[in-house]
Amino acid sequence: MAALAPTLVTATPHAEQAWNARQLAEPVTEPRLRLWTYRAPGVVFGCSQRALHERTALADRAVVRGSGGGAVLTGPWMLSASIVLPPDHALLSSGPIGSYRWLGVLHAGLLRDMGIAAFALPPEQARSHQADAALTWACYGGLSPWEVVVDSRKIVGLAQLRRRTGVLLTSGTLIAPPDWRLLCEALGQPAGLGDALADRTTSCETELGAPVIAEVLADRLHHMLTDVLGSMAANDHEPMPRASIRHATRPRGAAAPPG
């Protein structure tokens, strides 16, 4: 079956998480893929952070995901991917931690092709990383195996959700510096922790010294993922409203990432 044209869906965190949940509501028989970006800031809480979700200042733009981990600040600075696999897929055969390896390595390779010195963090290096206890509530405040870093600064975060019906792997790439102080404000954290998050993270724009077009990066990521997953992954069998879909082409006058 031929792959569909690469698309990038502009969504709210609620719409993204609802799509993710629907994919695992019934047995997954083939890979499915969707790429996301966001017009406005939002917060996605880990499943153990429901109490934080109930009192956040961004309640109308916040949602709890099915997987664990810390809060994620979504917005126009992020390109996300949802990859849904059958439970017996070969890419999952090495267990929960090992299942991240191919995805982290793929993202690191994509960023290196753009000229960013990124690498996927092996488990032994992740274990030796000194975590900041004041940032454990934030996904990008810490490092986990096979997440992607530049030096020791996180640029791609990973998560997964395992069900009997299938497995959801997700990634979030920082294409521009997030407004970390907004996240702190929304969660009632000291504003100074926003600076701490900025010190522990980086973005494509920061590393390249120029803006990166989300559609162009999404096009490259889509091609790399479908090369691994097969063309069937490009067809998620669930159409989106026409206005929410942007084909991954470069707007006139916009610079593409180098490479």
N, C-alpha and C positions, 0 to 999 in steps of 0.2 A: 504494500500500500504506500503510495507516495506521501511524503511529508507535506503538511500544510505550510503556508508562508509563515515565517517567523513573526510572532506578535508579542507585544508587551501590553499587559493589562494594567491600566491605572485604576486602583481600587482603594477602598477603605480597609483598615485592619479587620473589620467585621466581615466584609465580603470575602477577603482572603481566607480567613479562618473557617468560614462557613463552607467554602469550596473544599478546603482540606478535609473537613469532617465528612463531607458527602462522599469523598473518594473512598474512605475507609468504612463507610456504612454498609457496604456489600463486598463480597470477595473481589479482589483485584486480580485480573487475569492477564494484564499486559501493562507495560510501563506507561505512565501518564506524566505530563510535564506542563507546568505553567510558570511564566515569569511575570513579576509584579513590580510596579513602582507606585508612588503615592503622591497625590497632589498636595495634601495637608499633613501636618504632624499628627501622629497617633502613638498609642502605647499598646504593646502586646505583652501581657504578663504571663509568666510561667504558671503551670497548674497549681503550684503550691503558694501562689501569691494572691489568692482570691481576696484576702482581707485588704491588701493594698489596692486592689482594683475597686473595691467598694468605696474607698475614700479618696480616690485620685481626683485631682482638679480637672482632669481631661476625661471625665466619665463617659461623655457622649462620643469620644473618639478612642476609647480603650476597650480591650477585649482580653479574655483569658484563653490561652491556647491549650491544646491537649497535652503538649510535652512539657517537661520541666525546664529548669534554668531560670535566669534572671529576666528582668524587664528589658524589652527592646523598644527603642524609639524609632518608629518608622517615619518616613517623610520623603521629600523629593531628593534627599541625599542618599537614598538606599535603592539598590536593585536586589530583589529577592527571587528565589526559585523554590518551587514546590515540585518534588519528584516522588511519584507514587509507584511502588514496586510490588509485585506479587511476593508473598511471604517466602517462597522457595527460589527467588531470583538469585543467580550466581553472585551478584554484587553484594549480597547479604550473607554469604556463606561463612565469613570470618567473624561473625558475632557483632554485637552492638558497637564496640569501639572500632573494630576493624572495618566496619561498613562505612565509616567516615573517610577512610583513607583515599579511596578513588576520587571522592568528591572534593576533598581538600587539595589533592594533587592536581586535579583538573583545573580548579580555580587558580591555584598558584601558577600553573603553566600559562593560563590565559593572561594573568597580570604580567608575568615575565615577558610574554610576547609584546605587551604594550610598553615595556621598558621599566617596569616596576620590579625591584629586587625582592619578590615575595617568595615564601616557601611555606609548605604545610608542616605544622609542628608535630614531630613524632611524640608518642606517649611519654617516653622517658624525659624529654625536654619539657613537656607540659607539666609533668609531676614535679620537676625541679624549679618551676617558675614560682616566685614568691608572690602569693596573692595578697591583695589589699583588703583586709577585713571590712573596711569602711565601704567597699564597693561590691560586696557579694550580692546585693539586690539587683545589680545591673548586669545584663548578659555580656556587654562589651567591657566590663570591669575586670574580667578574668579570662584565662586561657584554658581551653580543653584540647584533648588530642585531635590532631589533624586540622584544627582551625588554621587559618592563613594569617601570617604576620609578615611585617617588614621590620627587620631587626627583631624587637620584641613587642612591637606595636600591632595590635589586632586590626585587620582590614576586612576579613571575612569571618563571620560567625556561622556555626553549624548547629543543627538540632535534629532530633528524630523522634518519631512516635511509632511504636510497634503495637499492632493489633493482630488477632488471628486472621483477619481478612487481608492484611497487607501491611506495608511499612511506608511511612512518610518521612522523607529526608528533606530538610529545608536549609537554605543558605541565605545570608544577607551580606551583600557587598557594599561597603561604604564608598560611594562614588564622589562624595563631597563631605566636608566636615559637618557633622550633625550639630544641632543646637542643644548641647548636653545640659546647659543650664535650664532649658525648658523641661527636660526630663526630671531634673532635681526639683524644680518648682512643682511639677505635677505630682511628685511622690512625697513632697514635704521634706526633702533632703536639703542639707546646707548647700548654698549656691557654690561654695568653694569646691565641692565634689565634682562639679561640672568641669573645672580645670583639671582635676585629677583624671577624669575620664578622657579628656582631650590629650593628656600626656600619655595615656596607655593605648591610644588608638591612632590610626592614620587613615587617609583616604586616597583614592585615585587622583583627585585634583591636587591634594597636597604633595603627593609624590611626583607628579608630572609637571606641576607648576602651571597648569592650565585646566579649564573645565573639561569634563568628559561628558559626552552626550549619552544619556541612558539608553536610547534606542540603538545606538551603534554597539555599545557594550553588550546589550541584550542579544543582538543579532549574533555576535561572536560566541557568546555563552550558549545560545540555543544550538548553534551548529556543533559545538564541541559536545554538548550533552546528547544530542540526537545521534552523533557518531558513535557514542558509547551505548546508548539505550536502544537504538534502532529507530527507524522513521515512524513507527507506530506511536512513539512517545510524543510526537508532535501533535497528534490528534487526541485531545482530551475528551471528545464526545460531548461537550457541554458548551454551546455557544454563549458568548457574552453580548450584552447590548453593544450595538455598533459604535456608539460614541465612546465607549470605554476602551476600545482596542486601537492601538497604534502600531502600524507596520514598522518594522525595525529598519527604517531608512534614515539617512542623514538629512536634516532640514537644510535648506539652502543657506549658505553662508556659515554653517556651523562646522567647526573643526572636528575631525574624527580623531580618536586616540592614535598615537603613533604606532607603527608596526605594520 
